[in-house]
């Protein structure tokens, strides 16, 4: 009986250690993914701001052309 309990204990300890390793790997992947998403989010924000600037510049150019035509 004692041998069976010790065997089961060893199995559970090995399973627990394996689970801890998997958990650590997943936490690392999660941190890396979080960093990647943060960088992508920043890039999206910059591109949206640049598009807004270009749109504003195009509108201003069109306004100037219209004013020159009218005058």
ABEGO torsion letter per residue (X at the ends): XAAAAAAAAAAAAAAAAAAAAAAAAAAAAAAAAAAAAAAAAAAAAAAAAAAAAAAAAAAAAAAAAAAAAAX
